[in-house]
Amino acid sequence: RLYGDSLYDLAAEEKLTETLMEQLEMVAEVLKENPEYLTLLSEPSIPKTERVGLLDKAFEGQLSLYLLNFLKLLCESGMLREYRDSCRQFKARYNEDHNIAEAVVTTAVALTEAQAQALKERLEKISGKTVLLTQKTDSTVLGGIRVELEGKQLDGTVQERLSSLKKKVTEIIVYFLGPGVIIGHHQLPWKSPVFSQPVHQVYLLGIKGSRCLDRSFCLF
């Protein structure tokens, strides 16, 4: 994080934030697609001068001198595997300065262009920022959409609604002392006059005859 902050401060001072942002992402993609190259650059048995020379050979003339020197610094200090964290911090600073929010939307079926645009506009109203929307598909999502906005999840899926209902149920106990007798509700854990130990889950909903009184929480 410290390295990312330092690089961003330098880029801002030199008015190169956009240029370096693009180049940082390009290098990150190269390292992701070529993990053996990252391993080679991080191998301590290879002299530093040789490893730094590999960086010159690969990126000289393609990168800003500031970024190339940044890569060499990480390489020489054995911190090149921290490069992705540095990229994330640089991007976070850039987004903050430019009022940008990143969002990830996951749906069972890909959104249409019109749907994605409508969602983007809605998220921009919520955040008050320009939203960069990334789309993903996941067949296990039962319904609705799962949205992560600036690291916070806004979930409209069936799974989440079921989880929410389950949580509500486990926070309530309605107990039964006899046919047609219903005794209140309590937060859990609760010291019941009926059970010797504190109650941590729903054991029985109140019943009148065989009919569930509150169908919204009927478990049987």
Helices and strands as residue ranges (DSSP letters): H 2-13, H 17-33, H 35-41, H 48-59, H 65-76, G 80-82, H 83-97, E 100-107, H 113-127, E 130-137, E 146-149, E 152-155, H 158-170, E 173-178, E 181-186, E 207-208, E 211-212, G 215-217
